């Protein structure tokens, strides 16, 4: 549904510093870039909005790469399954 299963191409090291998350613990940063709470600009919300507008989802690629770099894959897989099954607790 959201296309988060496909890995991105190209070289990706570490996401750049995000001043919204200055602490060492990057859990909120992971979640923010995966879902987009509370900012509507992050991956799943970006992807959904671009699809609704009939536009390319290419601008959403950045968030996809950030959450894949920061989040444990077990979280990403569980959240993606929950979104697909419409049981995810967050608002997309």
N, C-alpha and C positions, 0 to 999 in steps of 0.2 A: 504494500500500500504506500509506504513512504520511501522506499528505495534505499533504506539504510543498510541493506545486506551487502551491497556491492562496495568493495574497497576502492579507494581513490587511486589514481595513478600519480606518478611523480614522486619526488623526494620530499619527505616531511620529517622534520626533526622534533622540536618541541614548540608548542604554541607560544606566541609572544606574550609578554606580560599583560595582564588585564587588570587595570587599577580597581575594578569592582571587587577583585579577589586578591588582596595584598598578602594574605596569610599563607603559611606553608600548606595547610590542609586545603586541598583543591576539590573536595567533594561537591560543594555548592557550584563551583565553576563547571564541573562535569555535568551536573544536573541542568544548570542554566543553558549550557550549549546543546545538550540533548533535547531539552523540551522548550525552553524559552520562558521560564518563570522568573521574574514577572515581566521581563522585556519581551516584546513580541517579535524581536528580530532574529531569534536563534533558530536552530535547524528545523525542527518539526513544524513550528508555526510558519517559518519562512517558506518551507516546502509546500505546506497546505495553501498559503496565500498565493504563491506563484502559480500553483496548479489551478486554483479557482479563477485567477485572472488570465489564464491561458498563456502565461509567460514562461520563459526558460527558468529552470531551477538552478542554473549555474551559480548565481550569487549565494546560494545556500551551501555550496561546497565548502566554504571556509568553516562553518559551524560543524559540518559533518566531520571534517578532519580534526578539529579541536576536540570534540567529544570522543572520537576514536582514539585520540592520543592520551586523553586524561582519564577516561572511564574504564574500569575493569570490564572486559568483554562479557562476563557473566551478568553484569548489570544491564548492559546494552541489549543482550539477548533476551533477558527477562522483560525489560521495559518494552522492547519491540513486540514480543509475543503478547503482552498485555494490551498494547495499542491495537494490534491486529484483532484480538479477541474482544475488544471494547471493554476491558476491565481495568484499564490504567486509571489510577486515582487522580493524576494531574490533568489540568485543563489544557487542551491543545487548540 
